[in-house]
Amino acid sequence: MKLHFIFPRWQKLLESRRDLAETLSGYQIGDFQMAGLGACTAAGAVPAGHSVTLVDQHVAPVDTSVQADLVCLSFFTPQATAAYQIADDFRAQGVKVLAGGIHPSVMPDQTLEHCDAVVQGPVEGLWETILADLAAGRLKRRYQGASAAPFATPRRDLFQHSKYLRTGIVQISRGCHFDCNFCVVPSHGGQRVVPRPIDEVLTDIVELPYGSFFFGDENLLFPDAANREYRRELLSKMAERGLRKVAFTANYPHFVTALEADDLELLAAARVRQIYLVAGLKRPLRDELPDPQLVARVQQLRQHGIHTFASFYLGNDDDPAPVEPLINEFCERTDTNIAEFIIHTPYPGTAAFSELDRAGRIIDRTWEHYNGANVVFEPLHESRESLLDRYISLWRAFYEPITPAEMRRRYMRGFGRGVFGVDRRVAGRPDGT
Ligand code: SF4
């Protein structure tokens, strides 16, 4: 069988907001390309003996004349507009189309209006059945993955690496036991954290063709005992192996403040150099940013060589007053390395989307607008125009005083020196040793 994987395009910030392009072009923010994980992980789960190709629509055009027994699309909500068009084009030529990933998992009925079959949840463990059904001409409409399925090794060899920022994504788990009303992770990956075996994670890191990587799951810093134990073992082993790769991880302010002193030591020893701090999403900015414990923790992280890439969410119903003074003060006091500003976006399949939909506040259902750069719902405390204006002003206020050269330095501080090209320290040696 010949399987053709496609990672559909989604609009990056600068494509959505041309009015910001002048401020941000040359800053490697708002339009950078990273090799995504979904399609290449699904491809990695395909049993031996089948032919697999992959096109990332961000860096190459989709060729609908390609010969394939099955076109496989992996996408999340902002990609759904492009994905549906691709599916329609292939199906018009009689090619079967299978869809998986976050959006198809939570919106299977809508996905099936454009695709022949949908996988809900992880595809690992399903390929033998899917391909046997396809060969017999009995492809089912729905396949349900299991969150406990083994983890596939991503087929990163399918990417044209020269087209991307030289940093990768590494998966350490599936699912989540928290029930955040804005999040699709539990619906897609299950309602408990299923950890990926640590040896597999280490192998994945060693084999990454980049000198830096981002842990794609937040649970690395979760405070509960199981995640804490996993974190400590993984970080200790990374340090013991002497991996010369720079790591980057994400979390919410209250989890970052809950870290213990030895966690900071372990993160630093494992060469974690940046934390992506997501503020204003789980809790309102007015509660999170003024917390002196958070400011102190970010300063302590800096003392350990760990910088902050802060992501500020705007438009939270619980943030009635302007948050700009809080953001500015926080960035100043913590010497934030990189910042980004995101407009709250209720994703379909979440409780937040359902609540806003019931209240008649969803005003835009064009999925490519669900990228954090558009106002897709009616804000509670201001007009859509006002929220958008504040969003644009915040980007400008943060970046206009920074030169592109300084921004490049900041990127290298957080992602390692090789992020823009071949780093001699890692070239030719997969683990950089
Ligand atoms: S937002 Fe984070 S903590 Fe909340 S459910 Fe999603 S993955 Fe879990």
Residues whose N, C-alpha, C, O or C-beta is under 5 A from the ligand:
A	BS01	SF4	C176 F178 D179 C180 C183 V185 E218
